[in-house]
Amino acid sequence: MPQAKTYILRNTNTSFKLLESYLLQLQTSDLLELQPKTKKYLTTKEGQKFIEAWIKLKTMLYPQEIPVLTKNKKCTIHNNQFIAVPANNTNYVTH
C-alpha cells in the first residue's frame, strides 16, 4: 500500500531532513519508488526481497526474538522494530 511522506514521517518518529535522506537513499538503491501521480512511496519488489532477507537474518542472529504478529495482523514487531505488512504481502513499511 503506497504511503504519503507525512504518514511515513509520523510513523518513523524521525526528522523531516533525516527522512528525506533515507527516502532518497532507498530510492537510489531501488528499494523504494515514488509514484508520480499520487506522490506516495511504494516498496519495490527488490525492497520486499530485502526486507524478507533482513527479517530472516535478524531471526538467525536473534532466535529468541521471533517476530510476533499483532492483533490487526497487518504488522509485526521484530527486535523492537515495527514492520507493517499488508494482507496481500505486496508492500512493507518499517521503522
N, C-alpha and C positions, 0 to 999 in steps of 0.2 A: 504494500500500500504506500503510495507516494506521500511524503511528508513535507510540509512547509518549513522554511528555515526557522520561523518563530516557534513552531512546535518542537523542533529539534533543540533549539536554544533553551526552552523551558525545561525540557526533559533531560538535558545533559548537565544542567547546572554549571555552565561554563560562561566565559565572557564572549561577547559578540566577536571581538577581534580574534580570540583563540578559535572560536567556531569557524570563522571564515578561513583560517589557516588549515584547520582539519578538513573542511569540506573541499578545499582546493587540492589538498594532498590526496584525498580519497578519489577525487575526480581524475587527477593526473595519473593515479595508479589504476584507473579503470575499475574501481570497486564501487563507485557511486556515480550516478548520472543525474543531471538536471534536466527535467522535462521542459522544453521551451514554452509550450502553451500554458502550462499550469504554474510554472516556476516552482515546482516541487521536486524533491530529491527522491531517487529510487535506487535501491541496491541493484547492481548489475548481477548477471549470472556469475561472473568472476568474484564479485563481492560475496555472494551467497556461498560459493565454494570456500572462500577464505574464512568466513565465519564458521562454517561447519568444521573446517580443519582446525581452527582456533579452539573451538569447543572440545574437539577430540584431544588436542594437545593438552589443554588445561585439565581435562578429565584424567589423562595419563599422569600428568605431573602432580595433580591433587585428587587422587581417587576417593579420598574421604569427603570431598565436597562435590557430590554428584548433583548435576543440575536438577532443580526442583520446579515442577510446573505449578504455577499459581492457580487460584480459583477460576480466573477468567479464561484459562487455557490459551491465552494469546501471548503470554510472556513467560520467561523463565529467569530465575536468579541463579547465576553460576559464579562461584568465587566472589560473592558480594557485588557482582555486576549484573545489571538489568539487561535482558535481551528480549526484545519484542519479536514474536514470531506469529504472523497472521495465520489463520487456519489453513490457508492454501499453501503455506510454506514458500511463498514466492518473494518475500522481502524480509529483511531483518533491520532492526534499529538497535544500536547498543549505546550504553553509557555506563 
